[in-house]
Amino acid sequence: MVTNSSRKIETVQNTCRIIDALRTSGGAGVTEISNELDFAKSAVHGHLATLQDESFVVKEGHTYSLSLQFLQIAEEVKNQIADHKIVRKEVMHLAEETGEVVHFAAEEEGDIVYLSKARGEVAVETASRIGKRMPMYSTSLGKAILAELPAERSEQILEQQKLSKKTDRTITDPDRLKEDLEETRRRGYAIDDEENIRGVRCIGMAVAGPDAEVMGALSVSGPSKRMTDERMESELNDQIAQAANVIEVNSRYS
């Protein structure tokens, strides 16, 4: 990875900013993007024309939008982590079985990124969405992964993150967090004890790849009154473990 800022290419950075502007707006014209980013209209038009030629944007009238090529890219990226058809099937099955919200996520640059989500019959609404990034230290998904990563990598991630409070229950003391990760290793699953959203508890479990490296994690989230310690230990633990095992076994032969 190139870390020297002097080697960054400004034109590419500007293209990325234009793509992000189209992503957040859902579609915009040259003037709108020019005003938002403070770029010259001629420069914006040049970037958009190039992106259109390369099929990364489509144009309807005077409005440019991101093309469906990004969908293909996203699917291919997800399949680099794990067989997404298998992941999606297990996430949906686990949501149906538990009735709660189920996620599958992977670690990237010290964050977790949601790759799949399904809602069961009695699931509460959450703000999570596919592609959203979240901190690792306050999520059951992130803690499950941190607990299974090599110690050096896990410590590096925590050192780089600002441990800020999401709720009054978020663990921000490094020593307490290390103890929590040690407990996660002992019992085999992580717990988000209302650390991200008050009233919502989550159980998360790491999913191993073909070479025993961590490919991601599965979680089940629900209201704290339903997500009791007893339910996690006696019921959800086994259900998540079975789903994780299906993903792991299929990944060996993908």
N, C-alpha and C positions, 0 to 999 in steps of 0.2 A: 504494500500500500504506500502510495506517495504521500508523505506528510509535509513536505516543504511547500509552504504557501506560495513561494515565488514561482513554482512550477505549475500552478493552477492555470487553466486556460479560460480566460474571461468570457470568450464567445460561448464556450460550452456551458459555463455557469449561467449565462443569460438565457440560453436555450432551456436549461432546467427550470429556471424561474418562470419562463413563459408557460412551460408544460404544467407547472404547479398552479399557475394562475388559471389555466383552463380547467384543471382538476377541481379547484375550489369553486369556480364560478359555474361550472357545468356547460360553459360555452360563452365566447365573447368575441367582439370585433377588435380590429386593430386599434381603434381610438381608445376603447376601454382598457385594453392591456397597456397601451402606451401611457395612459394617465395613471393607472395603478402602479406600474413599475418605474415610471419616470424614464422610459426609453423613448428614443426618437421613433416616430411612426414608420419611417423607412426601414429602420433596423428591425422593428417588430414584424413588418410585412416580409422582410427577407427571411427571418427565422421561420415564420409560419409557412411561407411558400416552400421552403426546404423540407420542413416536417410533413407538409402535404405530399410533396413528391416522394418522400420515403414512406408514405402511408401511415404516419403516426398521428396525423390530424385529418379531419374531414371538414369541408366547407359547405355551408348551406346559406345561400344569399351572401350576406356580409359577416356571418357568424362562423367562427372556427370552434371545433370541439375535438376532444381526444377520440381517436379511432378505436375500434374493437381489437386492434392489434395488441393493445395493452392487456386485453383479456387473455389472449394466447400467451403472452409473455408471463402473466401472472400464473397461469396454470402450469407452465413449464417450470417456473421457479418453485412452486409448491411441490411439484413432483420430484424436484431435486432433493427436497427434505425427506419426503416419504411418498409412497403411492397414495395420491390424494383420493382416489376412488375408495380405497380401503379405509383411509382415515375418515372420509365423509360418512361412509356406511357405519362405522363404529361409533362416531360421534352422534349420529341420528339414532342408532340403536340404544345407546346409553341414555340419551335424552328421553326416549320413549320408556325405557325401563325405570328410570329414576323420577321422571316427571319434572326434572329441573333443567336449568341452563347448563349446557356442556360446551366446553371449548377445547380445541387443540391449538397449541402455540409452539413456536420455536424461538430460540435465542438468536439475536443478531445485534452485534456491537453493544452488548450490555443491556439490551432491552428484550422483552418478549414481544413477539408479533403474532397477533391472532391469525390463524390460517383457516380455521373452520369453527362454525358455531351452529348449535341447534337448540331449540326450546321445547321442553316437554309440556305436558298437559297443564301442570299447575305452576309453571315457571314464572318467576318475576321478570319484569322488563329490566334490562341492563343497558348501559351506554356502550358496551363493547361492540365492535364491528370488525369484519375481516380487514386485515391490513393495519389496524390500530396498534400503536406501540404503547407499552406500559412498563413501568419500572419492575425489576425483578424482586427487589427486597420486600415489597408489600403485597405480592400476589402469590397464591398457592402454586400457580404454574411456574413462576420465576424461582420461588424457593425450592420447588421440587427439582428443577434443573440445576440450580446452584449447588444443591446438596450432592449431586452426582458428578459434577464437573471436577476435573483435577483441581486440587487445593490451590495451586498457583493461579489458575485461571479464575476460579471463584473469588479469590482475594483481590485479584486485579480488577474485576468487575465492580466489586463493592468499594474499592478505593477510588474508582473513577466516578462513582455516583454520589450525588448529594442526597443523604438520607433525610428527606423532608417528611413532615407529617401529612398524611392524606386524611386521617381521622385521629381522634385522641388515642386510638389503640395501635396505631402504626409503630412498629419497632424501629427506632432510629439510633439506638445505642449499639455500636459495632459489636461489643462483647455479648450483649443479649441476643443479637442477630446470629452470631456464631453458635451460641447455645441452642437457638431455635433450629438452625440447620443441622446441628448434631442430633437433636431430637428427631428431626425429619428422617435422617439416615437410619436411626434406630428403629422407628416404627414403620418406615417404608413409604410414607406419604407426608405431604406438607399441608399446613392449615393456614388459611387467611382468616384470622379471627376478627372480622369486621375492620380489617386494617386498610381497606380501600374504600368501602362504602359501609356506613353505619347500618346495622341491621341485616347485613348479608355476610354469610360465612361460606368458605369454599374449601374443598379438598382437592389436592393436586398430586399427580404421580408422574414421574419421569418415564419416558418411552425410549428404549435403547435401540440403536441402529444395528446393522449387520455386523459391525466390528466392535460392538459393545459400547460405542460412543453414544452420548445422549443426542437423540435426533429431535426431541421435543418433549412435550408433556400434555397430559389430559387433565381436565378439572371438571368438577361438578359444583355449581353455585346455587344457593337458595337462601330463603329467610332463616335467620339464626334460630328461630323456634323449631324449624324442621331439621336444620342442619346441626343436630346435637352431636356431642362427642360419641355417644353410644351408637348412633346411626352411622357415623363415619367409620367407626372401628368394626362394627359387626356386619354392616351391609354395603355401604358405598366403597369401602376399601376393596372388597372382593369384586364388585362390579367393574370398578375402574381397572383393576388388575387384569381381569379377563379381556377387556377391550384393548388394553395396552399390549397384552400377549398376542392377540390376533394381528395387530399392526406390526409387531416385532417379527412374528413368524413370516408374515407375507412379505415383509421388507427384505428378508434374506433371499427371496427367490424372485424379486422384482428385477 
